Amino acid sequence: MSTNVVAPTVDAAAEGLVAKNVTLGKALNAGLREAMATDDSVILVGEDIGALGGVFRITEGLQAEFGEDRVVDSPLAESGIVGTAIGMALRGYRPVCEIQFDGFIYPAFDQIVSQLAKMRARSAGRIKLPVTIRVPVGGGIGAVEHHSESNEAYFCHTAGLRVVACANPADAHWMIQQAIACDDPVIFYEPKRRYWDKAPVTLGPVPVNALALDRARIARPGTDVTVVAYGPTVRVALDAATVAESEGKSLEVIDLRSLSPLDIDTLSISARKTGRVVIVHEAPTFVGLGAEISAAITEHCFTQLLAPVHRVGGWNIPYPPARTEDTYLPGLDRVLDAVDSALQY
């Protein structure tokens, strides 16, 4: 893979950029606008992303600003969207595809796994495919079947792809720019139930102090248990840490950010410090990303661990109807139960 994972940066203070309290969705919109304004080769492609602005309004206003040639409404054909993006990348563009919902990505699976992920290696590095595929991921919005998937393990297993997940507005704003600037194909997961979460964001180009795209973030320092999360479950982990603090327990929360490659160094340092690890994700735990994280931590930190690595995730069933998704999704009680179990060793 290329090591080009950091977008061009600026000193935010020097540029006089203003920190604003914005939603994660609006932060993504501003990040896409910044990338398009900076680089004329950035093209957006997807279903209903033009005049409508996408079903979640992430691309709202961008077609009016940049024109129909750069914000392209596609047919309802995910394989065609990604296949077209591959061709555009071969011609020197940096296409950004929107897959309307996570469960709609499967028609494009062959294009992603057989072509997009393989072409750089197939050409011995002579060909780069800077394609970013935006995917609203996870549950929590009361949607119907195929609209609440957590399919990251498929793509993390595929060599040649970078897989990342933002969890807050600031990361969403900067990570989307970093992904677009990366010369590798990037699967960019956006936690759809967090689109309306607000936080301060310094709008503009990626600042010099931004984490690289492949680095994890210590979202909250702690000493007793490491809780690893990404995307929609980072907020759950932070809420658990707040409750645990009131009970005299100190949780360190790691926002993974990069799912492939994994930031093993950050994970290992934290695991050695606390001796106990709980991993939280919405996908089923069976052959989920948590299993790989658990194995990596065990291999690197076995002698420092004070308890088995615990995993909290969705059940190994198809995503349930909206009325029962609260039971399916890992919530505060299940995370705290896993923390207590780890502390009992």
C-alpha positions in Angstrom: 0.0 0.0 0.0 1.0 3.6 -0.5 2.1 5.6 2.6 0.3 8.6 1.3 -2.4 8.8 3.9 -2.3 12.4 5.1 -3.9 15.2 3.1 -2.1 18.5 2.5 -2.2 20.4 5.9 -2.2 23.9 7.2 -1.8 25.6 10.5 -5.4 26.2 11.4 -4.7 29.1 13.8 -2.5 30.8 11.2 -5.2 30.5 8.6 -7.8 32.0 11.0 -10.2 29.2 10.6 -13.1 29.2 13.0 -14.2 26.3 15.2 -17.9 25.7 14.9 -20.4 23.4 16.6 -21.6 21.3 13.7 -23.2 17.9 13.1 -21.1 15.0 11.8 -23.1 15.1 8.6 -22.4 18.8 8.0 -18.8 18.2 8.8 -18.6 15.6 6.1 -20.3 18.0 3.7 -17.7 20.7 4.5 -14.9 18.2 4.1 -16.1 17.1 0.7 -16.5 20.8 -0.4 -12.9 21.5 0.8 -11.5 18.6 -1.1 -13.4 19.5 -4.3 -12.3 23.2 -4.1 -8.7 22.1 -3.6 -8.5 19.5 -6.3 -10.4 19.7 -9.6 -9.9 15.9 -10.1 -12.2 15.1 -7.2 -15.5 13.9 -8.6 -18.6 12.7 -6.6 -20.7 9.8 -7.9 -23.8 8.2 -6.4 -27.5 7.7 -6.3 -29.5 10.9 -5.6 -26.4 12.8 -4.5 -27.0 15.8 -6.8 -30.2 17.9 -6.5 -31.4 15.9 -3.5 -28.1 15.9 -1.7 -28.2 12.2 -0.8 -30.7 10.5 1.5 -28.8 11.9 4.5 -28.1 15.2 2.8 -24.3 14.7 3.1 -23.8 16.2 -0.4 -26.4 18.9 -0.1 -25.5 22.0 -2.2 -22.4 20.6 -3.8 -23.9 20.0 -7.2 -25.2 23.6 -7.3 -21.7 24.8 -6.4 -19.5 22.6 -8.5 -21.9 21.5 -11.3 -23.3 18.3 -12.7 -20.0 17.2 -14.2 -18.4 17.0 -10.7 -21.4 15.8 -8.6 -22.9 13.1 -10.7 -26.3 11.4 -10.1 -25.8 7.8 -11.1 -28.3 5.0 -12.0 -29.4 2.6 -9.2 -26.5 0.3 -9.9 -23.7 0.0 -7.3 -21.5 -2.2 -9.5 -21.7 0.4 -12.2 -20.9 3.2 -9.7 -17.7 1.5 -8.5 -16.8 0.2 -11.9 -17.1 3.7 -13.4 -15.0 5.1 -10.5 -12.2 2.6 -11.2 -12.1 3.8 -14.8 -12.1 7.4 -13.7 -9.2 6.8 -11.3 -7.3 5.2 -14.2 -7.7 8.4 -16.1 -6.3 10.5 -13.3 -9.5 11.5 -11.3 -10.1 11.0 -7.6 -13.7 9.7 -7.5 -15.7 9.6 -4.3 -18.6 7.1 -4.5 -21.6 7.2 -2.2 -23.2 3.8 -1.5 -26.7 4.9 -0.3 -26.9 2.3 2.5 -24.4 -0.2 3.8 -26.5 -3.2 2.7 -26.6 -1.9 -0.9 -22.8 -2.4 -1.4 -23.0 -6.1 -2.2 -23.8 -5.7 -6.0 -20.4 -3.8 -6.1 -18.5 -6.5 -4.1 -16.9 -8.0 -7.2 -15.7 -4.7 -8.5 -14.3 -3.8 -5.1 -12.6 -7.1 -4.2 -11.6 -8.4 -7.6 -10.6 -5.1 -9.3 -10.3 -2.1 -7.0 -8.3 -3.9 -4.3 -6.1 -5.9 -6.7 -5.0 -3.5 -9.5 -2.1 -1.8 -7.7 -0.5 -5.1 -6.8 -1.3 -6.5 -10.3 0.6 -3.6 -11.9 3.5 -4.0 -9.4 2.7 -0.5 -8.0 2.7 1.3 -11.4 -1.1 2.0 -11.2 -2.8 3.7 -8.4 -6.5 3.8 -7.8 -7.4 6.7 -5.4 -11.1 5.8 -5.0 -13.0 6.6 -1.9 -16.2 4.7 -1.2 -18.4 6.4 1.4 -20.7 4.0 3.2 -23.3 4.9 5.9 -23.0 2.1 8.4 -24.8 0.5 11.3 -28.2 0.5 12.9 -30.1 2.7 15.3 -32.3 4.5 12.9 -35.3 2.1 12.7 -34.6 1.2 9.1 -35.8 -1.9 7.2 -33.8 -4.8 5.9 -30.5 -4.1 4.0 -30.3 -0.6 5.6 -28.5 -1.4 8.9 -25.6 -3.7 8.0 -22.1 -3.8 9.6 -20.1 -5.4 6.9 -16.6 -4.0 7.6 -15.1 -7.5 8.1 -15.5 -8.4 4.5 -13.4 -5.4 3.4 -10.9 -5.6 6.2 -10.1 -9.1 5.1 -9.4 -7.9 1.6 -5.8 -6.9 1.1 -5.3 -3.7 -1.0 -8.1 -1.7 0.7 -7.9 0.8 3.5 -10.9 0.7 5.8 -11.6 3.6 8.1 -14.5 4.7 10.3 -15.1 8.2 11.7 -16.9 8.6 15.0 -17.2 12.4 15.6 -17.6 15.5 13.5 -13.9 16.7 13.7 -12.6 13.3 12.5 -15.3 13.1 9.8 -14.3 16.5 8.4 -10.5 15.7 8.3 -10.6 12.0 7.6 -12.7 12.4 4.5 -10.1 14.8 3.1 -7.3 12.5 4.0 -9.1 9.5 2.4 -9.6 11.4 -0.8 -5.9 12.5 -0.9 -4.8 8.9 -0.3 -3.5 7.0 -3.3 -5.0 3.7 -2.1 -8.7 2.8 -2.4 -10.5 3.6 0.9 -13.7 2.2 2.3 -15.0 5.1 4.4 -17.6 4.1 7.0 -19.9 6.8 8.4 -22.0 6.0 11.5 -25.5 6.9 10.2 -27.0 7.2 13.6 -24.4 9.7 14.6 -25.0 12.0 11.6 -26.8 14.5 13.8 -24.3 14.5 16.7 -22.7 17.9 17.2 -19.2 18.9 18.3 -16.8 21.8 17.7 -15.0 21.5 14.3 -12.3 23.7 12.8 -13.5 23.8 9.3 -11.0 23.9 6.4 -8.0 21.9 5.3 -6.5 19.2 7.5 -4.5 20.9 10.3 -0.9 20.0 10.9 -1.7 18.3 14.2 -4.4 16.0 12.8 -3.8 12.3 13.3 -2.7 10.3 10.2 -5.5 8.3 8.6 -4.1 5.0 9.9 -3.8 6.0 13.6 -6.1 5.2 16.5 -7.1 8.0 19.0 -7.2 7.8 22.7 -10.7 9.3 23.2 -10.5 9.1 27.0 -7.5 8.1 29.1 -7.9 5.5 31.8 -6.0 2.9 33.9 -8.3 -0.1 34.7 -9.7 -1.4 31.5 -9.1 -0.5 27.8 -12.4 -0.3 25.8 -11.8 -0.4 22.0 -14.5 0.9 19.7 -15.0 2.5 16.3 -17.7 4.3 14.4 -21.1 4.3 16.1 -20.0 2.5 19.3 -17.4 5.0 20.3 -20.1 7.1 21.9 -21.4 4.0 23.7 -17.9 3.3 25.1 -17.5 6.9 26.3 -20.9 6.8 28.0 -19.8 3.6 29.7 -16.6 5.2 30.9 -18.6 8.0 32.4 -20.8 5.6 34.3 -17.9 3.5 35.4 -16.1 6.6 36.8 -19.0 7.1 39.1 -18.4 3.6 40.4 -14.7 4.1 40.9 -13.5 2.4 37.7 -11.2 4.1 35.2 -11.8 3.1 31.5 -9.5 4.1 28.7 -11.5 4.4 25.5 -9.7 3.9 22.1 -11.4 5.1 19.0 -9.9 2.8 16.4 -10.5 5.0 13.4 -8.5 2.8 11.0 -9.9 -0.7 10.8 -7.4 -1.8 8.2 -4.5 -1.4 8.8 -4.9 -1.6 12.6 -2.8 0.7 14.8 -1.4 -2.2 16.8 1.1 0.1 18.6 -1.6 2.2 20.2 -3.7 -0.8 21.1 -0.7 -2.7 22.6 0.5 0.3 24.7 -3.0 0.7 26.3 -3.5 -3.1 26.8 -0.1 -3.4 28.6 -1.0 -0.4 30.8 -4.5 -1.6 31.9 -4.1 -5.4 31.5 -7.7 -5.7 30.5 -9.5 -5.1 27.2 -13.1 -5.0 26.0 -13.9 -4.6 22.3 -17.2 -3.1 21.2 -18.7 -3.1 17.7 -22.2 -3.4 16.2 -21.3 -6.3 13.8 -21.8 -9.9 15.1 -18.8 -11.0 17.2 -18.5 -14.3 15.2 -15.6 -13.7 12.8 -16.0 -10.0 13.4 -13.2 -7.4 13.5 -13.1 -7.8 17.3 -11.8 -11.3 16.8 -8.8 -10.0 14.9 -8.2 -7.2 17.5 -8.4 -9.8 20.3 -5.9 -12.1 18.6 -3.5 -9.2 17.9 -3.6 -8.0 21.5 -3.1 -11.5 22.8 -0.1 -12.1 20.5 1.5 -8.8 21.5 0.6 -8.5 25.1 -0.1 -12.0 26.5 2.2 -11.8 29.5 0.8 -8.4 30.5 -2.9 -9.3 30.3 -4.7 -9.8 33.6 -7.9 -11.2 32.0 -9.1 -12.7 28.7 -10.0 -10.1 26.0 -13.8 -9.6 26.0 -16.0 -8.8 23.0 -19.3 -7.1 22.9 -21.2 -7.0 19.6 -24.3 -7.9 17.7 -25.7 -11.3 17.8 -24.9 -13.8 15.0 -28.3 -13.4 13.3 -29.6 -11.3 10.4 -30.2 -7.7 11.5 -33.6 -7.7 13.3 -36.7 -5.6 12.7 -36.6 -2.0 14.0 -38.6 -2.7 17.1 -36.0 -5.1 18.5 -32.8 -3.4 17.3 -32.1 -1.9 20.7 -31.8 -5.5 22.0 -29.5 -6.4 19.2 -27.1 -3.5 19.3 -24.5 -3.4 22.1 -25.6 -0.9 24.6 -24.4 0.6 27.9 -25.4 -2.4 30.1 -23.7 -5.0 28.0 -20.5 -3.0 27.8 -20.5 -2.4 31.6 -21.1 -6.1 32.2 -18.1 -7.0 30.1 -16.0 -4.4 32.0 -17.1 -6.0 35.3 -16.3 -9.5 34.0 -12.8 -8.4 33.0 -12.2 -6.8 36.4 -13.3 -10.0 38.2 -10.1 -11.8 37.1 
